[in-house]
């Protein structure tokens, strides 16, 4: 049985380069490419979190392009990936959507480029395989990472990707694809 996995891309609350909590801009590539990775690895849903009205409107326009516009006509299979995308104003709203009326909280798995004593990919893969019916929500941050207030809510903090150098700043699209491959392939 495939584990129940959901992806959440946080645009708030995340950090800027000075460590301040900010909202970051949503990008077309993040919407489209992460949806394709989510579909490839049988993720149940992909949630984009932003509290900003202008960003919510942008996401709606981009999704319409891929679901009913020219993108849907040109690349009909990409509509399947876009069907996974949900937009929320907050992490709590996204989690409520994931719960979908079920009892109990999903397991929150935060990703972090900093080495702060995390669970390995192998350990998490084993946990998920042992309880595939338990929803696991993998949180990814934009900007300079997930705010500490969210990291503190996490049940698990996943080890960083790539420790071959002291420079660790992958695009979030690459981090999502690598993470999903390591956990679900």
Buried (B, 14 or more C-beta within 10 A) or exposed (E): EEBBBBBBBBBBBBBEEEEEBBBBEBBEEBBBBBBBBBBBBEBBBBBBBBBBEEBBEBBEEBBEBBBEEEBBEEEEEBBEBBBBBBBBBBBEBBBEBBBEEEEEBBBBBBBBBEEEEBBEBEEBBEBBEEEEEBBBBBBBBBBBBBBEEBBEBBEBBBBBBEEEEEEBEBEBBEBBBBBBEBBBE
